[in-house]
Amino acid sequence: MHLTSLPPIAWWAFSIAATAAFLAFFVPLMPSRGTKIRMCYGPAGMAVFCLAFFLIFRDRLEQVHMVYCSVLLAMVASFAGRRKMVKRAVLDQKARGVQEEIRPTPGMWAQLALSLTAIPALGIWLSL
């Protein structure tokens, strides 16, 4: 069974689950109501991007869902296990009021690079 042969309702369920996972991971990390609302723009922006992708390339809707899900889940995987660091960085930025550079460790760079390339690539490959 190929992933693109799943019924459309399954892809909508996967997209909703990916959106819920993204919001459940990132929204609690945000210290204020405003930053929580801005974090909700992520899935909305990705949905607009995927809609434009669908309209421009006239691809199958299942492939667009696959890209949407894989990008959102890649963002969650990028920061998995780093919640305390992200929360501390956001709180420090809010307390200082200025954008200071956060120095990621080499392990964080590796996790970010691997998840942001491997997961979407796997999603695209599975959708072909």
Residue pairs with C-beta under 8 A, 6 or more apart in sequence:
3 62
3 66
3 126
3 127
4 60
4 62
4 63
4 66
4 127
6 62
8 61
8 62
11 61
11 62
11 65
11 66
12 65
14 65
14 69
15 65
15 68
15 69
17 69
18 68
18 69
18 72
18 73
19 43
19 72
21 72
21 73
21 76
22 42
22 43
22 72
22 73
22 75
22 76
23 39
23 40
23 43
25 76
25 79
25 80
25 83
26 39
26 42
26 75
26 76
26 79
27 36
27 39
27 40
29 39
29 83
29 86
29 87
29 90
30 36
30 38
30 39
30 90
31 87
31 90
31 91
31 94
32 94
35 90
35 94
42 72
42 75
43 72
46 68
46 71
46 72
47 68
50 64
50 65
50 67
50 68
51 64
53 59
53 64
53 67
54 61
54 64
62 127
63 124
63 127
63 128
66 123
66 124
66 126
66 127
67 120
67 123
67 124
67 127
69 123
70 119
70 120
70 122
70 123
70 124
71 119
71 120
71 123
73 119
74 115
74 116
74 118
74 119
74 120
75 116
77 111
77 115
77 119
78 111
78 112
78 115
78 116
79 86
80 111
80 115
81 111
82 108
82 111
85 108
89 102
92 100
93 99
93 100
104 112
